[in-house]
Each structure stands twice: as C-alpha cells, then as structure tokens.
C-alpha cells in the first residue's frame, strides 16, 4: 500500500439557475472568484463534502443526492497533487434570498454567466475550474497551478 500515492481531494458545486447563470464566490484568501466548495474530510464522500461546503460558505442547504457530476480535475503544482470533484446543482431563484455568506471566509458573491467567466466581466478573474467549465469542459480535466488561477 505504501507505493500508492495519497492525495487530498476537494469538491465544488456549480449552483445553476434556470437561466443558466451561476453563483460565484470570492474568498478573502484567493485572488480569484470560484464556486462554493472545499476539502473532503476523512470518511466523507465528495458529494457530501460539496453539499456541506455550500452550507458552510453561503448558507444554502442542498440535497447531496441531487448533485450531478460534471468533471474531475487532476490538479498539480510544485507543492502537491489533488483531485477536485465538480458537481452541478439546479437552484431556484428563491434560493438566492437565502444566501448568507460566511464572512470569515467569503467576502462576496455574484450571479454570473459563462460569458462573464470567460471574459472576466467586471474585472474579475476566475479559477481554472470555472473557466474550464464555462468553456464547455466536462469529464476528466487537468490543471497545473502556476499557469493561472
């Protein structure tokens, strides 16, 4: 077993509204906007972690069983290698009124379109995952940190 590489995993959720716009967040410790999410805890599935992180970061309780797989990202940097599980979730407009940011971590949220993400509308930069998703990527993806957000 020692020969197997151990990796940390994270999970994010693309909260998709009926008009196909999505919820984007800005964490105080990141230079870019991303989707709600975070690390998968010991004994937790990526799907459960994704739902938990949405609740913690923006206060929305979502049904983990309704998360739809979008992609898995193999992420590498000079410091580590991780997997990021990306899910999508259909959100009603009424849910937007229930968003309550965890201001210890999240400083802002915005409703954006794929085009906003790709063009960096409003002077925002977005995570590699957000840009890949907005460009239509699905399934298995790779990212190298140091080559963008």
Buried (B, 14 or more C-beta within 10 A) or exposed (E): EEEEEEEEBBBBBBBBBEEEBBBBBBBEEBEBBBBBBBBBEEEBBBBBBBBBBBBBBBEBEBEBEEBEEBBBBBBEEEEEEBBBBBBBBEBEEEBBEEBEBBEEBBBEBBBBBBEBBEEEEEEBBBBBBBBBBBEEBEEEBEBEBEEEB
